[in-house]
Amino acid sequence: MAEPPRPTETECALRRCLPRRLPRRRSNIYVNMKTDFKAQLSRCQKLLGPSGGCAEICIHGLGLAINRAINIALQLEATGGGSLRLAANTSTVELADIAEPEGDGDEPLARTRNNSAIHIRVCRVTPE
């Protein structure tokens, strides 16, 4: 007896899973393309400000949000008046996509892919 044909990706609902996150701290900023740029920038400025209490923040961007993360870091440096320093690291993050077939008896198909990421450390420099 022949096996029934497996569903193709066009017959499946593709669900993209979130990447593994670094430890969730107040000083970690995860940049995305859905949130307004000015809101993300002002959040970073508040954390680095005198009332924010953070001497260092880390801005994380993944995929399309890499350009936005770089732009936020450069805007912080430009408005910081020389009191902020940047240190950037790049990495590759493995993401999983799960294709869930619309039929009841079929098992989900998993596929992994790689995506670029950037991690920018923004530190307040103490004047000497």
Sequence and secondary structure as in RCSB ss.txt:
>XXXX:A:sequence
MAEPPRPTETECALRRCLPRRLPRRRSNIYVNMKTDFKAQLSRCQKLLGPSGGCAEICIHGLGLAINRAINIALQ
LEATGGGSLRLAANTSTVELADIAEPEGDGDEPLARTRNNSAIHIRVCRVTPE
>XXXX:A:secstr
        GGGEEEEE         TTEEEE SSS HHHHHHHHHHHHSTTT  SEEEEEEEGGGHHHHHHHHHH
HHHHTTT EEEEEEEEEEEEEEEEEESSSS   EEEEEEEEEEEEEEEE    
